[in-house]
Amino acid sequence: MTDTRRRVKVYTLNEDRQWDDRGTGHVSSGYVERLKGMSLLVRAESDGSLLLESKINPNTAYQKQQDTLIVWSEAENYDLALSFQEKAGCDEIWEKICQVQGKDPSVDITQDLVDESEEERFDDMSSPGLELPSCELSRLEEIAELVASSLPSPLRREKLALALENEGYIKKLLELFHVCEDLENIEGLHHLYEIIKGIFLLNRTALFEVMFSEECIMDVIGCLEYDPALSQPRKHREFLTKTAKFKEVIPISDPELKQKIHQTYRVQYIQDMVLPTPSVFEENMLSTLHSFIFFNKVEIVGMLQEDEKFLTDLFAQLTDEATDEEKRQELVNFLKEFCAFSQTLQPQNRDAFFKTLSNMGILPALEVILGMDDTQVRSAATDIFSYLVEYNPSMVREFVMQEAQQNDDDILLINLIIEHMICDTDPELGGAVQLMGLLRTLVDPENMLATANKTEKTEFLGFFYKHCMHVLTAPLLANTTEDKPSKDDFQTAQLLALVLELLTFCVEHHTYHIKNYIINKDILRRVLVLMASKHAFLALCALRFKRKIIGLKDEFYNRYIMKVFLFEPVVKAFLNNGSRYNLMNSAIIEMFEFIRVEDIKSLTAHVIENYWKALEDVDYVQTFKGLKLRFEQQRERQDNPKLDSMRSILRNHRYRRDARTLEDEEEMWFNTDEDDMEDGEAVVSPSDKTKNDDDIMDPISKFMERKKLKESEEKEVLLKTNLSGRQSPSFKLSLSSGTKTNLTSQSSATNLPGSPGSPGSPGSPGSPGSVPKNTSQTAAITTKGGLVGLVDYPDDDEDDDEDEDKEDTLPLSKKAKFDS
């Protein structure tokens, strides 16, 4: 059996004056050759590694606190503490330390290592102790002056502390306090305030234990009510005895635990409310007070965790339908405070704390509480839920997936959270913002685990989109049934903005799940209805959502956008915004500029063919004219496939067009009917292979001449645009039916039916249905121009051309909405 007497936790004091837990192990003392002396050794109980090796220096000041703590400083600003499980082990090691330093084990501090002046050293030799004045009413002023004069000197502070300890002086001072209060001696009470405040600044655990004892603590607080700087005394004791009530929601049987809770609350109150805010020079003088509270909290949480009956009764009453509402509210508030208390613990202790709560069934209990009507109870339960999500989101995800096998969607824990977010009555939606943050943590793939046997990301996202996403999007779908939002008040707009923020996060971090959901449920069209909102922030949220989708440069999304004409709401918003130079204007232009710079060919063609008439007069930026030039270059390549194919033959290297690699799961999801032909493989007719060199080089020279002519024409266009602000009429594109018929016939000649990416191919998720076409089976080499180092694949030309073919079957009135 392990020797629990020697079991300790090692703590170090960090820069924020908080104790950091360095681990748990067993302490021993022995001679270490390397350190040339007796040393304290702590080996970890988990793996036996060395947690601490500290030589017992003869001049180091060791302090024993609360019977189970030994604290000392290794060097400047590096404090160490050993917290023993049992008092006997602490006493045993303390005796070893005192033996090395030649001290009596009955003392609580071996010595102070201080920098003293020669004068102080002389005083130390001549007067070994500090003599305190007799504790009388008439000498209170003298005592106050003595305490104040001792604080600046570490040596005098030490002597004063020893004198106060040895003579039981604090209790005598507190007796004088009662006399002064009975006599209403305000001057004496002011002196006592200064004395007690000075004793706090001595920073001695032994003095704190006397002052914070059950019989003394209320009198100490009473002394601190009479601040000379205030015209009227404070009423701290009245608050603690009458206003602050200790409620035992579950009876605590351990008297030691109950006394520790009372003491910690009062000491925390002294630190936060009673003591004046310490100055820069006094701040470090209260470090022992911080330590006293910290170790008390660790003890309280540990004692409650070990009391299984207490926690069992707590959760049983929480979930019992017979528990009345007032009692349940008290239970939830206790659990919330208990979780908040745990945040002061070190990571190891906090892990043990939440594991205990999880084993006791905290998540099923929260599910029951969140389903209740009481708003205050639900609010407290939400705070508890946030502690759990921040601690371990995987634990929460595992629970909700397990409960989905037994319960309906309506009562799932995550759906209850979403409903509370949607139904938040706060005008500022404070609770909804908090819940949205928790949901984002739960659906964030970055904190999901992946093991050899299961992938949490795949399982949980599949569950979320099947059981929860419809609840999240319900308010969006309900409010966008018409061409403009049904409800456009401020609170609804705020809520929809939160929903859009979460959906935008999903577009960025999820793959085929969100893509499939958006396309099948027509989510983007619904979102763009919000572009007509009178609230600019909501319209911008909708635009940001579309911008995130376009930024993925995914042809499945692009085909969906073109099929439903989803640039129409954006162009309308742009035109309605007029000439105002604001965020809406800049954001829309940036989106079109992205399409131009990234050369997204399908979207470029779609925008120019359908919205050029509406945008051609925008001349304060070159974005739309640049899009038109891209489109014309694309048309030229389609008209001259032979010339363009020569460039692909001369290239030495081929690169993929898009650096973003899809996940294997996404490939399987979207490309299930992929043809045997490898993506990007050029199909060359036999006749082309037999051409001689002259046949090849002649078109190349013609191509170079045409390219030079084209570049000079583009420069001329830009020059004219800068001078006149309008584009030359010769570059306007007519959208007459005759032109489109020619485009259709050309695209039909190069279309490969059933190509993997074509919108009309059977089984393609982005296609609502294929339209039969009589197309030629002859395939020409069609390689698009673009950025240097990029190569395009014949399938993409066929996709674009087939899209144009499908668009030509639509009514002309729809295509020319902006022509009128």
N, C-alpha and C positions, 0 to 999 in steps of 0.2 A: 504494500500500500504506500502511496506517495506521502512524503512528510509534508503535511499542509502548514506546519509551523514556519517553514522556510519559504513558503510560496509568496512571491511578491510581484507587483507591477512596477515597471521602471517608467518614470516620467521625466521629461525635460521641459523647462520653461521657454516658450518661444518669444519672438519679438513683440507680440501683442499681449504679453504677460498672461498667456493661457498655457495650461499644461498639456503637453502632447504625450500620448501613450506610446511608449517604445516597445512594449511587449510584456508578456507574463513568463516568469521563470522561477528558479529556485536559487536563493542566495547562500553564499558561503564566504568564509574568510580564511585567508591563508597567505603564506609567504610566496611572493612572486619574484623570481630571480631577476627578470628583465626590469622590473620596477624598483628592485632593491628595497623591498619592505613589505609589511603586511598590507593586504589589499582586500577589497570587497569584490567578489565575483558573482555575476548572475548569468546562469545558463538557461536558454529558452526551453520551456517544457515541451515544445512541439518537436524540435529537431536537435536540441542540445547545443545550438550555436551560442556564442558568447555575446550576450546583450550588454554587459557592463563589466569593465575591469578598471577599478579605481583604487589608487593607492591611498591609504589612510595617512594623510599628512599630519604631522604634529601640530601645525599652525592653522589648520582648516577648522572653521566653526561649523560643527554639526548641531542640528536642532532636532529634538524629538517632539512631535506634535500629535495630539489626540490619541496617544498610546499605540498607534499603529503606523505612524509616519516618521521617517527620518529624512531631513532636508539639509542640503549643503550646496555650496558653490565650488565648482571645480576651477573656474577662472572667472574673469570679469564678464558679466552678462551671460553666464552659463550655469544655471541652477539645475540641480538634480534632486529627485525624490524617490524614495522606496516606500511603496504602500504595502504593508504586510497583511496577509489574510488573518493572522492571529496575533494577539498581543504578546504571547510568549515568545514568538519568533522575533518580534521587534525588540523585546527586552534583551534577548540573547545577543543579537548583533550590536545593540547599543552598548552592552557591557564590553564587547570586543573593542569597539571604537574608543570607549573611555579608558580601557586598559592600555591601548597604544599611546594615548595622549596623557596618561597619568591623571585622569579625572575621576571624580566620584560618580558612579552610575546614577545616583539619585538626582543629578542636575538634568535640566531639560535642554541646556545648551552648553557646549564645551568651552567655547570662547568666541570672540569676534576678531576677525582679521581686519583691522582698520588702519588707515593712514593717520598717524598722530603727529602732531608737532612736538618739538623738543619740550615745550612748556607743558603740554598735556602729559608727556611721559614722566616729567618731573612730578606733576600733580599726582599721577598714578602711583608713583613710588612713595610719595609723602602721605597720601590719604587713600588707603585701599578701598574704602566704601563711601557712599554718599549718605549723609545724615539728613533725613526728612524732618521738617518741622512737625511738632505735635499736631494731630488732626483736631483742630479747634475752630470754632466759628470766626474768632478774631484773627486767625492766621491764614484764612483762605486766600487773601490777596498775595501773601508771601509764597504760598504753595504754587499759585498760578504763575508767579514770576519765575520760580525755580523750574517749573516744567517748561515754560517758554524758552528759558535761557539754555536748557539742556538739549533741545532738539537739534540745533545746528551741529553739535559735536557728536560723532559716533561713539566716542568713549564715554562722554557724560550721559548719552542716551542709554547706553548699556548699564551704567551704574544706577541710573534712575529706575530702569526696569527691574533690576535685581532688588533694589530697596522696596519697590512697590509690591513685589512678589513675596518677599520674606516677611514683611510686617503686616500682611493682610490689609494693606492701606486702602484698597478700593472699597471694601465693605464699610470701612470707617467713613470714607467720603460720602457714600450713599446714605449712611445714617444722618450725616450733616445735611444732606439734601432734603430729607423729610423735615428736619428742624426748620430749615430756611423756608420751605413751602408753608409750614404751619404758621411761621411768624411773618410770612409774606415779605421776606428779606430779599428784595429784588437784586441788590448789589451782590449779596452772597451767591445767589443763583447764577448771576452772570459770571462770577469767578469760577463756579463749578462747571459751567459750560466750557470755559477755556481749558480747565484742567482735564475734563473727560475727553475733549477733542484732542488735546496733546497726548493723552495716553493712547488713543487710537493710532496716532502717528508714530508711536514707538515701534509698531509693527511686530508685536510679540505674541506668539500663539498662546503662551501660558497666561498672559493677561486677558486675551480674548476669551479663553475658556472660563475664566472667572466672571468676566463681564456678561457673557452670553449664557450663563447658567440660568436655570428657571427662576431662581430667587432674586437675581440681580438685573436681568435684561430690561425689564420694564422701568426700573429706576434709572438705568443708564439712558434709556430713551427719554425719560422725564428730564434729566439734566440737559439733554440736547435740545429741549424745547425752548430754553431761555437764551436765545442768541442775542447778544447785546446790540447787534445791528438792527433788530426788529423792535418796533414799538409795542407789539403785543406778542406774547408767547404763542408758539404753535400748539396744536392739539393732537399730537401724534398718538398718545396713549388712548385718547378717546376714540380715535379711528380704529386702532387695533383691537380694542376691547368691545366696542359697540357696533361699529359699522362693518368691520371685517369679521365674517363669521366662518368658522371652520365646519365644513359639512362632510360628514362621512357618508357618502352615497352607498358604500359597502363598508360595514363595520371592520375596523382594523383592530385585530386582536393583540398585536405586538405593541406593548407600551413603549418600548425603546424606539420603534419606528414612528409612532405617533409623536413622541417628544422631539425626534429629529426633524419631522416635518414642521412642527411649530417653530423650532429654533431657526431652521433655514429660512422660513418665511419672514421672521422678524429681522434676522441679520440682513437678508436681501433688502428689506424695507429700510433698514438703517443705511445701507450702502447707497440705495437709489434715492431716498427721499429725505432722510434725516441729516446725514452728514453734508456739509456744504461741498460744492464741486471743488475737488482738489486742484491746487495750482500746479504748474509744470514741475515745481520743485517738490511738491508733496505727493505727486502721483505714485512714484515708486515706493513711498512710505506705507502704502496700503496694499502692497502685493500679498501679504499674508492674509489679509481679509478676503481678497479674491480667492486665494487657495482654500481658505476655510469653507467658503460657500461651494466651491467646485467639488471638493471631496465629499461634502455633505450630500450633494446631489447625486454623485456616483453611488454613495451608500444607499440612498433612498430608492433609486431605480433598481439597484441590485436586490434589495430586500423585498420589494414588491414583485419582482420577477420570480423570486424563489417561493413566494407564497402562492402555490397553485390554487388553493381553495379560493383565495381572493379573486384571482383572474377568472376562474371558472364561474363564480357567482356573478361577476361583472357581465360577462358575455351572455350568460343565461338570462339575466334580467333584461339586457338590451334587446334581445330577440323575442322575449316572451310577450305575446299579445295582451296578456292580462296586466302588464305594467302600465300604470297611468302615465299621461303625457308629461306631467311635471317631473316625475321620477326619472322618466327616460331622458328628459332634457338634462337633468343633473348628471346622469350616467355618461351621456355623450360629451358633456363639457369636461367631466373628469378625464375621460379618455383623450380628449383633445389636449388638455393641459399635460397629461402624462406623456403624450407624443412630443409636445413642445419641449418638455423637460429633457427628453432624450437627445435633443439636438446639441446639448452641451457636452454629450459624451464623445469619447474618441471613437474612431471608426470600428474598432474591434468590439467595443461595448455596444455600439449602436447596432451592429450586425446581430449580436446575440439578442438584443431587445426586440428587433423587428421579427426575427425568427420565432421568438416566443409568442408574439402577437399573432403571427401567421398560423402557428400550430394551434392556437386557441380559437381560430376561426374569425379573424377580424374582417375579412372580405365578405363572407356571407352576412355577417352582422351589418356591415355598411350597406349592403344591398337592401336589406330589410328597412333600414333607417331612411335611406334615400327615397324609398317608395311611400313614405308618410307625408302627410299634409303640412305638418308643422314646419314653418319656414326657418325658424331659429335652429331647430334640430338638424334640418338638412344642411344649413350653412356650416354648422360645426362638423357634420359628417364629411362635407366637402373638404374642409381643412385637413381632417385626418387622412382622407383619400390622397390629398396632395403630398403629405409626408410619405405615404407608401409608394406613390409613383416616383417621387424623387429618389427614394432609397433603392427601389428595385422594380423597374417597369416590367421586367420579364416575369416576375412573380404575378403581377396583376394580369398580364396577357395570358399566362397559362391558366389562371383561374377562369377568366371570361370564356376561353375556348372550351374548357371542360363543362361549364354551366350551360353552354349553348346546346349541348347534347340532351339536356334535360328540360330546359325552360323555353318558353316562347320568346320571340325577339323583343316584345314589348317590355319585358321585365329584366332583360340583360343589364348588367351593371353599366357597361359603356353606353347603352342606349338611355339609361336613366340619367347619366351624366350629360349626354347630348340634349336631352329634353330639358334639364335644368338650365343649360346654357341658352336654349331657345326661349325658355319661359322666364328668364330673369326679369324681375319687375323694377330693378334699379334703373333710373333714367340714364345713368352713365355706364350701365352694364359692367360694373366692376367684377361681379361674380362670373359673368359670361367670359370676360377676358381671362380670368384665372383658369376656368375650365377649358377654354380653347387651348391654352398653353399646355395643360395636362394631356389633352387629346393629341396634340402635336408630338409630345414626348412619347406617347404610346405607339403612334404610327411612324415614328422615325426609324428607318432601317439602320441608322448608324449605331443605335444601342441594342440591336437585336442580335441574338446569339446564333452561331452556326456550328453544328457538330456533325460528326460523320453520319449519324443515323437520322438526324432531322434538321431542317432549316426553319428556324423560327419565322424568318421573313416570309417565306412562301406560305406557311400554314396560317400565320396571323393575318396577313394581308388578304388571303383568300377568305378567311372568316369575316374580316371587317367589311369587305366589299359586298359580301353576300348578306350579312345580317345587320349591318349598321349604317352603310353609306346612304341608304334611302331615307333614314331618319335625319341624317345631317343635311341632305339636300332638300328636304320637304319644304322648308320655308322659302327657299329659292324658287322651286318649281311652282309653289302656290302663288307666288307674287309676280310671275312672269308669263301668265297665260295670254296676255294681249301684247300689243306693240309697245306699251309702256308699263312701268310698274303699277300694280293694282293699289298698293299702299306705298306712299312715299314720305311718311313722317320720319323724323330724325331717329327715333329709337329703332324702327324697322330697318332704316338705312344702316345704322351702326351694326345691327345683328347680321345683316346680309354681308357687310364688309368683313366681319369676322369669319363667316362661312367661306367667303371667297378667299380669304387669306389662307385658310386651312386647305382648300382645294388647290390653290396655287402651290402650296408646299407639296401636296401629293403629286402634282404634275412634275415637279422638279425631282422628287426623290423616289417615286414609284414608277414602274415600267408598264407592262401590259395591262395591269389591273385598272389603272386610272384611264388608260387609253381606250380600253374596251368599254368602260363605263361611259366616258364622255361621248363616244361615237354612237353607241347603242341607245343612250338616253337623250341624245341631242342636247347635251348640257351646255355647250358653248353658245348655241343659238339663244338659249334661255338667259345665259349670263349677259350676253350682249344687249338684251332688252334693257338692262340697267344702265346702258349708255345714255338712255333718255331721262335718267333721274335728274331731279333738280339739285341734288347734292353732289357737288363735284368730286368729293372723296370717294363716293360709291361708283361713279362713272369711271374714275381712274382705277379703282380696284378691278372693275370688269375689263378695262383695257389691259391692265397688268396681267390678268389671267390669260388673255389671248396672246399677249406678247411672249409670255413664258412658253406657250404652246408652239408659236412660230419659231422661237429660239431653238427648239429641239431639231428643226429642219427634218422633220419626219414626214415622208410622203403619204403615210396613212392619214395623218392629221390634215395635210395640205389638200388631199382629195376631198376630204369631208368639208373643209372650209369652202372649196370651190363649188362643190355640189350644191350646198345650201346657200351660196352667195353671202358668206358671213363677213365680207368686207363692207357690205352695204350699211350696217349700223355705224361702223367706224367713219365711213366717208360722210354720212349724214351728220354725225356729231362734229366732224371737222368743218363742214360747211356752215353748220349752225353756230359754231364758235366764231365764225367770221374772221376778221383781221386782228382779233385780240391776241396779244402775245402773252400766253399764260402756260401753265403746266400741261393742260389738255392739248394745246396746239403743239408744244414741243414733244410730248409723248407720242402723239400720232405720227408726226414727221419722223421721229426716231425709228418707229416700227417700219415705215416704208423704206427708210434709209438702210435699215438692217437687211431687208429683202434685196435691195439693190447691191449693197456691198458684198453680201454673201452669195449673190447671183442665184437666188432660188427661182429657177426658170419657170416652174409651173405657176407659182404665185405672181411672178412678173407678168406673164402672159395674161393671166386671169384679170389682174388689176387694170392693165392697159386696154384690154378688149372690152371691159365692162364699165370702167369708170374714168377713162381718159378724158372724155368730154367735160366731166365735172371738175377735173383736176388740172386741165391744161393751162388755165389762166394763173395758176399759182407760180409766180416767178420770183418771189423773195428768197426762195431756196431752189437749188438745182436738183433736188431729190426726184421729183416727178419727171422732169425732162431726162434725167439720167436713167430712170426706169424705162422711158420710151426708147432711148438709144439701146439699152440692153435688149429690149423686145425686138427692135429692128435687126440687131445683130443676130439674134436667135432665128428670126425669119429668114435671113440671108443664108444661114447655115442649113436650114431646112430646104431652101430652094436649090442649094448647090451641095448636095451630100457628097459628090465625088471629090470636090476640092477639099472638103473638110476631112474626108477619109484619108487623104494624102498626109495630112499633118499627123494623124494617129500612127500611120505606118513609119514616119520618120522619127517618132519619139523613141528614145532609148529605154525609158523606164515608165512603168505604169503605177500609179498610186490610187489608192481608194479615195473617193471623193469626200467621204465623211469620216472624221477621226473618231466619232462616237461609236463605240462598238455595242451592239445590242446584246443583252444577256441570252444565254442558250434558251431559257424558258420563253423569252419573247419571240425568238426565232421560231420555236416550235408552235407557238400560239398563232402567229400571223402568217407564217409561210408554209402551211401544211401541204398545199398543192404545188409546191415549187417544181418546175420542170427539171428534167435531167440536165439540161444545159447549164453550165456553170455561169454564175452572175458575172456579167461584164465581158463574156466571150464574144468577140466579133464574128459575125457570120459573113463569109466572103463567097460570092458566087464563083463557079469554076472559070467563067470567062474572064473575071478580073485577075485571076492568078496567072493567066497566060499572056498578059500584056507585056510588051517590050519596054525598055527603058525610055525610049522617046515618047511613048504614049503616056508614061508616068510624069516625065519632066515637063512636058508641054503644059499640062494643067497647072503645075506648080508655079511656072513663071507667070501664067495668067493670074493665078491666085495672088502672087506677090504684088502685081500691078494693081489689081483691084483693092488690095489691102491699103496700099499707099494712097490711092484715090479716096478710099473711105476715111482714112485718118485726116486727110486735108478737109474733107466735108465736115467731119465732126468738129474740127477746130473752127471752121467758118460758122457753124451753128452756135457754138459757145460764144464766139465773138459777137454775133448778132444779138444773142440773148442778153449779154451784158450791156450792149448799147441801147437796145430798144425795150428790153424787159419782156418781149414776146418772141415766141419761136417762129421761125420762117414758115410760111404756109406750105412750102414744098415738103416739109417733114410731117405734116399732119396725116394721121392714118384714118382713112375712111372706113367706117364699120358697116358698109353696105352689104346687102345679102350676096351680091356678086363676089365680093372679096372673100367672104367667108366660105362660099362654095368652092372657090379655088383652093383655099386652105384645106378644106375637107377632102377634096380629091387627092391633094398631095399627101395628107396624113394617111389616107386609106391605102395609098400605094406602099407606104413603109410600115404599116401596122402588122404586128405579129399576133394573131389571135391566141388567147390563152397564155400569154406571157405572164410570168409570176407576179409582176407588179401592176399589170394593167387593170384599170377600174372595172372593166367588163368581164374579167376572168371569173369563172364560177368558183365559189368558195372563198373569194377575197373578202375579208371582214369589212373593208371600207366601202364595198359596192352594194347597193340595194338590190341589184339584179342586172344581168347582162342583156345587151340588146344585140340581136343577130345582125351581122354585117357581111356583105360579100366583098371580101378583101383578097388582094393578090397574095400568093404565098412567097413571092420573090422578096428577099431581104437585101437591102443595100447597107453598106457600111455607113453608119450615121454617128458621127462623134461630135459633141458640142464643144464650142469654144468656151473659155472662161478664164479662171485664174491660172497662173503658171504652176505647173506641177500637178494639175488635176486631170483626171481622165473620166469621161462619162461613158455610160454603157448604153448599148442600143435599146435595151428594155425601157430606159427612161424616156427616150424620144418617142417610143411607141406609146408609153403611158400618156405623155403630154398631148400627143396628136389625137389619141383616142378620146381624151377629155374634151378637146376642142370639138371633135366629131359629135360627142354627146351634147355639148352645149348648143350646137347648131340645131338640135332637134327641139330645143326649148322655144317658147313663144318669143318673138322679137320684142314684144312690149316689155317683157321682164328684163331683157338684156339691155334695153335702152332707157332704163328708168331715169337716168340722169341726163339723157340727151335733150329732154324737153326744157 
